[in-house]
Amino acid sequence: MSFTAINFKEKFDKFAEQWSPRVIAEMNDYQFKLAKVEGEFVWHQHSDTDEVFIVISGTLTIEFRDGKVTLQAGEMYVVPKGVEHKPIAQSECQIMLVEPKGVLNTGEETSDLTAENDVWI
């Protein structure tokens, strides 16, 4: 058992890729992932799970087909399973995602932004 705290800044400093979540911890069957995001992502959904977005730094807008939510550092939003959404960041934003192990960043869609899954830092 390790008694070392996980430092977000140190973890974010270990990668530069955009829209490529990196796993930093697991709890039961859930993973905590950090990602750097900038620009527009793809419309996608996760039919089997909710998805939690926590903004560490910057501003993230999550668009839905019928509205949007804008998150600042220190805020979070839970996208319910099956709800189509598209994250957007006008400038680089650092986020944490909480979702079950095995969930792809683009959900059921495949695109240039589909990242390798289960990459630990």
Buried (B, 14 or more C-beta within 10 A) or exposed (E): EEEEEEEBEEBBEEBEEBBBBBBBBEEEEBBBBBBBBBEBBBBBBBEEBBBBBBBBBBBBBBBEEEEEBEBEBEEEBEBEEEBBBBBBBEEEBBBBBBBBEEBBBBBEBEEEBBBEBBEEE
